[in-house]
Amino acid sequence: MADEHTRPETMEETDVIELLLAQHGMIRNLFDEVEQATAEQRAEAFTRLVRLLAVHETAEEEIVHPYARGKIEGGADVVDDRLAEEHEAKELLQQMDQAGPEDPDFLKNLLTLRAAVEAHARSEERYEFNKIVAHTTEAERRAMGAGVKAAEAMAPTHPHPGTESATKNVLVGTPVAMMDRARDVIRQAMGKRP
């Protein structure tokens, strides 16, 4: 079960970069949890990982990347590189979600996904986050952090009701649905049109 340490909206961090860095650590921990879970526990752990990845990446796309694109030197190239990395990971995540955690290739694919997500996080930290800190005020980063927390508080944490088996239907189609919902909430929190 998710506790206060795996629910990003309850985190104490208010600075968007501190919040996203803490989430990178949470994502690594959730990958560990999914890898080590028994077959019976794997679906629930994977559901929480999918949720966090979906809202985390959407928050970056809606809040961090637009700022980086317009405000930091070489921002467009930095963001384009991050979006290409995110796209590859999203495709694999969607395939894994559709196949479910009982798929014979699930753990192999999980390791591939983990390597891609961790490489992406390192690139963000090195090429994007440091520059954003240098080009923003604390108040700006807190405002961006509020948008991230709002999206995460609204994202669904469980499979859709009516699915016969959470193991067979772990968030069927919902990585994209979660990203869409998080995007709408972020835009509303930041005063943008959905």
Disulfide bonds with the S-S distance in Angstrom:
none
